[in-house]
Amino acid sequence: MPLFIKDDETAALVAELAQKRHCTKQDAVKQAVRAALDHDREAIPLRERLRQLWAEHPLPPKSGLVADKAFFDDLSGEP
């Protein structure tokens, strides 16, 4: 099935890639699409990255102190 690129900018980008890689425009499109799909498959979802971050760097246990205005005033030396 043929693919017609009607956008001049896209056609120019494909031609530039083909020239730099010393291949046909068809191969340049194939390589670019394959690279984009591989990148998407390998991407780790944000939820998983956060889960991994929290596992490696857990929050400290709660101290039981109440962090209210009086607490912060005491920290800064205010009466």
Backbone as a printed PyTorch tensor [residue, N CA C, xyz], in Angstrom:
tensor([[[ 0.8470, -1.1750,  0.0000],
         [ 0.0000,  0.0000,  0.0000],
         [ 0.8910,  1.2360,  0.0000]],

        [[ 0.6970,  2.1360, -0.9400],
         [ 1.5500,  3.3170, -1.0300],
         [ 1.2560,  4.3280,  0.0800]],

        [[ 2.2860,  5.0610,  0.4180],
         [ 2.1630,  6.1300,  1.4020],
         [ 2.5450,  7.4180,  0.6860]],

        [[ 1.5930,  8.3310,  0.5930],
         [ 1.8520,  9.6050, -0.0720],
         [ 2.0410, 10.6730,  0.9870]],

        [[ 3.1820, 11.3390,  0.9500],
         [ 3.4590, 12.4280,  1.8870],
         [ 3.1600, 13.7260,  1.1670]],

        [[ 2.1230, 14.4050,  1.6220],
         [ 1.6830, 15.6270,  0.9620],
         [ 2.2300, 16.8790,  1.6360]],

        [[ 2.8500, 16.7100,  2.8030],
         [ 3.3820, 17.8380,  3.5520],
         [ 4.8360, 18.0710,  3.1420]],

        [[ 5.1490, 19.2860,  2.6980],
         [ 6.4970, 19.5970,  2.2110],
         [ 7.5540, 19.4630,  3.3090]],

        [[ 7.2380, 19.8970,  4.5160],
         [ 8.2090, 19.8150,  5.6090],
         [ 8.5420, 18.3550,  5.9320]],

        [[ 7.5060, 17.5180,  5.9820],
         [ 7.7290, 16.0980,  6.2630],
         [ 8.5630, 15.4550,  5.1610]],

        [[ 8.2510, 15.7780,  3.9300],
         [ 9.0040, 15.2270,  2.7970],
         [10.4660, 15.6670,  2.8680]],

        [[10.7040, 16.9120,  3.2520],
         [12.0760, 17.4110,  3.3660],
         [12.8210, 16.7060,  4.5020]],

        [[12.1400, 16.4520,  5.6150],
         [12.7660, 15.7500,  6.7400],
         [13.1260, 14.3210,  6.3590]],

        [[12.2330, 13.6640,  5.6470],
         [12.5070, 12.2950,  5.2060],
         [13.6830, 12.2890,  4.2330]],

        [[13.7240, 13.2450,  3.3300],
         [14.8220, 13.3270,  2.3650],
         [16.1480, 13.5820,  3.0880]],

        [[16.1320, 14.4550,  4.0950],
         [17.3530, 14.7410,  4.8580],
         [17.8490, 13.4930,  5.5890]],

        [[16.9170, 12.7730,  6.2180],
         [17.2950, 11.5510,  6.9320],
         [17.8540, 10.5090,  5.9610]],

        [[17.2010, 10.3660,  4.8350],
         [17.6680,  9.3970,  3.8330],
         [19.0670,  9.7510,  3.3430]],

        [[19.3220, 11.0270,  3.1330],
         [20.6350, 11.4610,  2.6630],
         [21.6990, 11.1970,  3.7290]],

        [[21.3870, 11.5140,  4.9870],
         [22.3650, 11.3140,  6.0600],
         [22.6620,  9.8410,  6.3110]],

        [[21.6540,  8.9910,  6.1070],
         [21.8410,  7.5580,  6.3590],
         [22.1950,  6.7830,  5.0860]],

        [[22.3080,  7.4940,  3.9940],
         [22.6510,  6.8730,  2.7050],
         [21.7060,  5.7150,  2.3870]],

        [[20.4150,  6.0110,  2.4370],
         [19.4120,  4.9980,  2.1260],
         [18.2750,  5.6500,  1.3430]],

        [[17.3160,  4.8400,  0.9700],
         [16.1610,  5.3680,  0.2360],
         [15.2200,  6.0700,  1.2100]],

        [[14.3290,  6.8680,  0.6660],
         [13.3300,  7.5380,  1.5000],
         [12.4440,  6.5090,  2.1920]],

        [[12.1250,  5.4470,  1.4800],
         [11.2950,  4.3830,  2.0610],
         [11.9900,  3.7830,  3.2880]],

        [[13.2830,  3.4930,  3.1560],
         [14.0290,  2.9390,  4.2840],
         [14.1370,  3.9500,  5.4260]],

        [[14.2890,  5.2270,  5.0870],
         [14.3790,  6.2620,  6.1180],
         [13.0870,  6.3280,  6.9260]],

        [[11.9460,  6.2640,  6.2370],
         [10.6550,  6.2730,  6.9390],
         [10.5330,  5.0310,  7.8040]],

        [[10.8970,  3.8700,  7.2640],
         [10.8070,  2.6130,  8.0090],
         [11.6710,  2.6680,  9.2670]],

        [[12.9080,  3.1490,  9.1160],
         [13.8180,  3.2250, 10.2660],
         [13.2990,  4.2010, 11.3240]],

        [[12.7870,  5.3390, 10.8930],
         [12.2980,  6.3440, 11.8370],
         [11.0720,  5.8410, 12.5970]],

        [[10.1640,  5.2010, 11.8970],
         [ 8.9580,  4.6780, 12.5430],
         [ 9.3240,  3.5390, 13.4870]],

        [[10.2190,  2.6650, 13.0520],
         [10.6500,  1.5570, 13.9100],
         [11.3220,  2.0960, 15.1850]],

        [[12.1750,  3.1080, 15.0480],
         [12.8530,  3.6970, 16.2060],
         [11.8450,  4.3360, 17.1650]],

        [[10.8380,  5.0130, 16.6250],
         [ 9.8220,  5.6330, 17.4750],
         [ 9.0060,  4.5760, 18.2210]],

        [[ 8.6420,  3.4970, 17.5400],
         [ 7.8790,  2.4280, 18.1850],
         [ 8.7110,  1.7220, 19.2500]],

        [[ 9.9830,  1.4670, 18.9610],
         [10.8710,  0.8420, 19.9440],
         [11.0190,  1.7320, 21.1740]],

        [[11.1550,  3.0200, 20.9430],
         [11.2790,  3.9720, 22.0480],
         [10.0290,  3.9360, 22.9250]],

        [[ 8.8660,  3.9280, 22.3010],
         [ 7.6110,  3.8950, 23.0630],
         [ 7.4700,  2.5930, 23.8450]],

        [[ 7.9020,  1.4770, 23.2670],
         [ 7.8090,  0.1880, 23.9530],
         [ 8.7340,  0.1360, 25.1670]],

        [[ 9.8820,  0.7680, 25.0620],
         [10.8760,  0.7220, 26.1330],
         [10.6390,  1.7650, 27.2230]],

        [[ 9.7680,  2.7090, 26.9640],
         [ 9.5160,  3.7660, 27.9430],
         [ 8.8700,  3.1830, 29.1970]],

        [[ 9.3860,  3.5870, 30.3420],
         [ 8.8290,  3.1260, 31.6160],
         [ 7.7620,  4.1200, 32.0370]],

        [[ 6.5460,  3.6480, 32.3160],
         [ 5.4690,  4.5580, 32.7170],
         [ 5.8390,  5.3280, 33.9960]],

        [[ 5.3280,  6.5330, 34.1120],
         [ 5.6150,  7.3840, 35.2550],
         [ 5.2730,  6.6930, 36.5660]],

        [[ 4.1410,  6.0170, 36.6220],
         [ 3.7240,  5.3250, 37.8480],
         [ 4.7900,  4.3120, 38.2910]],

        [[ 5.3530,  3.5810, 37.3380],
         [ 6.3790,  2.5940, 37.6590],
         [ 7.6830,  3.2700, 38.0860]],

        [[ 8.0450,  4.3740, 37.4040],
         [ 9.2590,  5.0930, 37.7900],
         [ 9.1360,  5.6450, 39.2080]],

        [[ 7.9570,  6.1730, 39.5660],
         [ 7.7490,  6.6820, 40.9230],
         [ 7.8050,  5.5510, 41.9420]],

        [[ 7.1930,  4.4180, 41.6200],
         [ 7.2150,  3.2670, 42.5230],
         [ 8.6660,  2.8510, 42.7960]],

        [[ 9.4780,  2.8230, 41.7560],
         [10.8840,  2.4630, 41.8970],
         [11.6320,  3.5100, 42.7330]],

        [[11.3650,  4.7910, 42.4940],
         [12.0020,  5.8620, 43.2520],
         [11.6710,  5.7520, 44.7370]],

        [[10.3820,  5.5230, 45.0540],
         [ 9.9650,  5.4190, 46.4560],
         [10.5610,  4.1760, 47.1200]],

        [[10.7360,  3.1020, 46.3660],
         [11.3360,  1.8920, 46.9240],
         [12.8150,  2.1360, 47.2540]],

        [[13.4950,  2.8880, 46.4030],
         [14.9140,  3.1650, 46.6280],
         [15.1430,  4.2630, 47.6690]],

        [[14.1950,  5.1730, 47.7930],
         [14.3310,  6.3140, 48.7100],
         [13.0370,  6.4810, 49.5160]],

        [[12.7890,  5.6010, 50.4720],
         [11.5420,  5.7020, 51.2300],
         [11.5210,  6.9420, 52.1210]],

        [[10.3310,  7.4150, 52.4220],
         [10.1810,  8.5500, 53.3260],
         [10.5380,  8.1100, 54.7420]],

        [[11.0900,  9.0110, 55.5500],
         [11.3980,  8.6310, 56.9240],
         [10.1040,  8.3900, 57.7040]],

        [[10.1830,  7.6370, 58.8130],
         [ 8.9710,  7.3890, 59.5880],
         [ 8.4500,  8.6880, 60.2090]],

        [[ 7.1680,  8.7290, 60.4710],
         [ 6.5610,  9.9140, 61.0730],
         [ 7.1040, 10.1060, 62.4810]],

        [[ 7.3590, 11.3700, 62.8390],
         [ 7.9520, 11.6800, 64.1330],
         [ 6.8970, 11.8430, 65.2260]],

        [[ 5.6680, 12.0930, 64.8210],
         [ 4.6170, 12.3260, 65.7980],
         [ 4.4890, 13.7910, 66.1840]],

        [[ 5.4370, 14.6320, 65.7400],
         [ 5.3660, 16.0660, 66.0450],
         [ 4.3240, 16.7290, 65.1490]],

        [[ 3.6790, 17.7290, 65.6980],
         [ 2.6940, 18.4860, 64.9350],
         [ 3.4000, 19.6920, 64.3210]],

        [[ 3.3560, 19.8120, 63.0230],
         [ 4.0120, 20.9210, 62.3350],
         [ 3.0000, 22.0380, 62.1150]],

        [[ 2.7450, 22.7900, 63.1860],
         [ 1.8140, 23.9090, 63.0940],
         [ 2.5970, 25.2160, 63.2230]],

        [[ 1.9000, 26.3270, 63.3280],
         [ 2.5700, 27.6320, 63.3980],
         [ 3.5120, 27.7060, 64.5930]],

        [[ 3.0900, 27.2100, 65.7260],
         [ 3.9380, 27.2470, 66.9200],
         [ 5.2280, 26.4620, 66.6910]],

        [[ 5.1430, 25.3320, 66.0220],
         [ 6.3190, 24.5150, 65.7190],
         [ 7.3190, 25.2980, 64.8860]],

        [[ 6.8460, 25.9510, 63.8090],
         [ 7.7370, 26.7000, 62.9330],
         [ 8.2510, 27.9670, 63.6040]],

        [[ 7.4120, 28.6080, 64.4430],
         [ 7.8810, 29.7630, 65.2070],
         [ 9.0200, 29.3750, 66.1230]],

        [[ 8.8960, 28.2200, 66.7590],
         [ 9.9480, 27.7320, 67.6680],
         [11.2280, 27.4410, 66.8850]],

        [[11.1110, 26.8660, 65.6970],
         [12.2880, 26.5780, 64.8740],
         [13.0490, 27.8540, 64.5030]],

        [[12.2920, 28.9160, 64.2310],
         [12.9300, 30.1690, 63.7960],
         [13.2870, 31.0640, 64.9610]],

        [[13.0090, 30.6400, 66.1920],
         [13.3800, 31.4210, 67.3620],
         [12.4170, 32.5450, 67.6840]],

        [[11.2340, 32.5090, 67.1180],
         [10.2340, 33.5420, 67.4010],
         [ 9.4070, 33.1180, 68.6050]],

        [[ 8.9700, 34.0940, 69.3940],
         [ 8.1540, 33.7490, 70.5870],
         [ 6.7400, 33.3160, 70.2330]]])
